[in-house]
Amino acid sequence: MRRSTLGKIIAALRKERFDHLQGRAWTQKHLAQAANLSERLIANIERGEKVNLEPEVLAGLADAFSLTTLERREFFALAAEVEEDHAVNPTHDPQQIREQVNLVIEGIHLPGFVYDDYFDIVAANHASLVLHGIPSAWLQRFVGEHGAANFMHVIFAADSPMRHSMARNWQALAYGNMSQFRVMSLRHRHTDRFGALFAQLSKLPDFLDVWSSTQHAHSDFASRMRIHRYPHPVYGILFYSVFAVTSYSAQNHLHVTALLPLNDFTVEVFNEVYSQRPGHVLHLSDWVQTEADDGEGN
């Protein structure tokens, strides 16, 4: 990634940190103190003028931002001075990946969603909508209002069906998905698109509280796989793991999340739900594979 772009991402991450004593976002001085670096060095990094970022500098920044294991891996990968287009093999075919993802989400006998890095829902199969009690028209309303249905809408909207369907497990769902949102969007935090999305999501109830809590969480997120056991209001107690797979593109990756049943009863429920409309998928947005380095974001 270009040093100028990485500098913008680091500046965006800095502005996400909040000094409660002074009531404002971190300054470059705050970041320098937290990372045990000089203020001048921080300024050079954010302007893209620091070419060689030594391992101890990157580690200091990761510590200062309290990045989780998954966020650190993304952050360190971005720090490699390689153009985005060179991060994938020259024979890489995004269209083939999209076709493969479509086959998976249509054929899998499990509830599944497809997202991009911003957590905008590209597609959702019938089983996922039924299991979580999400009406298609409710999702399409967000597309009409905002141009996309973001999974943060699905979780945090005041009238979200998942607040009811997940019941006591809603908080764990919110925290787990917020941590996933942080990792997937890290490379885009400096963009105008992320800034506009964040401003929109900030109006949803509980969103900023969970965002802030995961920013300072003591528990680490080293895997996107999570386990849930919860009493579904219709089907009874379900036991499953959330499993995510990423298909890489030059900039904006494609993610498939599926629920893997962990006992026979959950297998039966998932098969029953799938059999209601085999292969049915709701397509909500296009997958924009690349984007311009379009601004400072938030």
Disulfide bonds with the S-S distance in Angstrom:
none
